[in-house]
Amino acid sequence: MRALVRISAAMAVAISALVGVPATQVAWSAPAAESQAEAVGFFVDGRQIVDKDRVAAGRELKITNVPEGSEILLHDYKDPAKTVAVHPTDKARVYKSDPLPAGWRLWAKVKTPDGSTAKVNFIVGSPGKTFDVSVFPGKGTWGVGMPLVVDFGVPITHKADVERALVVEVVKSGEPVDIGEASWHWMDSSTIVFRPRDYWPGNVKISLKADLTGVEGADGWYGPKVDSHFRTGDRVIMRVNLKTHEMKFERNGDVEKTFPISGGRAGWQTASGIKVVTGKYSPKRLYNPGPNGWDVTVKYGIKVTDDGEYIHDATWNDSIGYANTSHGCTNMWPDDMAWVYRNTSIGDIAEYKGSSSKLGTGHYLSGYWNYDWNVWKQGSALFEK
């Protein structure tokens, strides 16, 4: 058997001198250098993709063997400004994209430090089914107790993926505002609510933005793009003390006025807790058909619970400022009530204390503010102890 001998360029020159053959006639070539881009791989659902492949919406693009120092791009086939984010993983030289948006055609490119490029273009299929998103409140100016409620219309089984895509921004005069602790809370499988720990700031713009086109909310179900906003007015809080029979009307941290009130008597106690103004009526008929019921019409009524508790004028109540003698509503003198009515908005807060009766968490809008904060946070699919 003959031994295989590799001849270097220097050895070729020496051999040519010995045998009298010109060095240029000695057969030899250096091995071709492998491009760094040749090792890069593009995968979806474990399958390596090639040009013009079609992949499912909501999946992630996995890019492997990416040389250090490479530039990674994932953008629309025709518009490079439309991009999908790509992130490093806990594995060296492996990257993953955000969920792929439905209906897009994409370029994936890896530009390596040696100047070579690995790339592939592919099509993201349209989702089979889409769910709608309803956002409350809509455009307008509301009180600082108005929570942000999102209804998806279908049961969401991939809650963490959907919640991660929901982005809340709070700005004032174009600048971001720090609202402190805040959290989403899933009320059920199709409804999620966002609130700060201590109400919204006054006079800010609150926006909800989300791109759910590539997010699988439930198996085979994808969402739309969401862009919704509302504003808050002054930070109005009515602080009602049922023991001292008074209301302090606070605006933007300052007490503007203090009013005498009368709350609910024994057996009809007005509940302590946080309440949200959900309705304003002038005039307002208050009616209870029971054997000891009533049927009166007041000039001004402000609804603060969904089971019929109002703040209203009560010309017949001589105990205003001295005792709790109502059937659970907050009674005020007519002139005082007229002022409060003119200076409140839907979504303003009424904080009550001094009663052994406590408002529960099940009340519409008001209930969201009566959760223990630690319990509220645990309602997020992204909660970590």
PyMOL commands that set and color helices and strands:
alter all, ss='L'
color gray80, all
select helices_A, chain A and resi 9-19+23-25+36-39+159-165+334-342+366-370+373-377
alter helices_A, ss='H'
color red, helices_A
select strands_A, chain A and resi 41-44+47-48+53-55+61-64+71-76+86-88+95-97+105-111+117-124+129-130+134-136+141-142+148-151+167-172+175-176+182-186+191-196+205-211+216-218+221-222+225-232+236-241+246-251+254-260+273-276+279-281+284-288+294-298+301-303+310-313+330-332+349-353
alter strands_A, ss='S'
color yellow, strands_A
deselect
rebuild
show_as cartoon
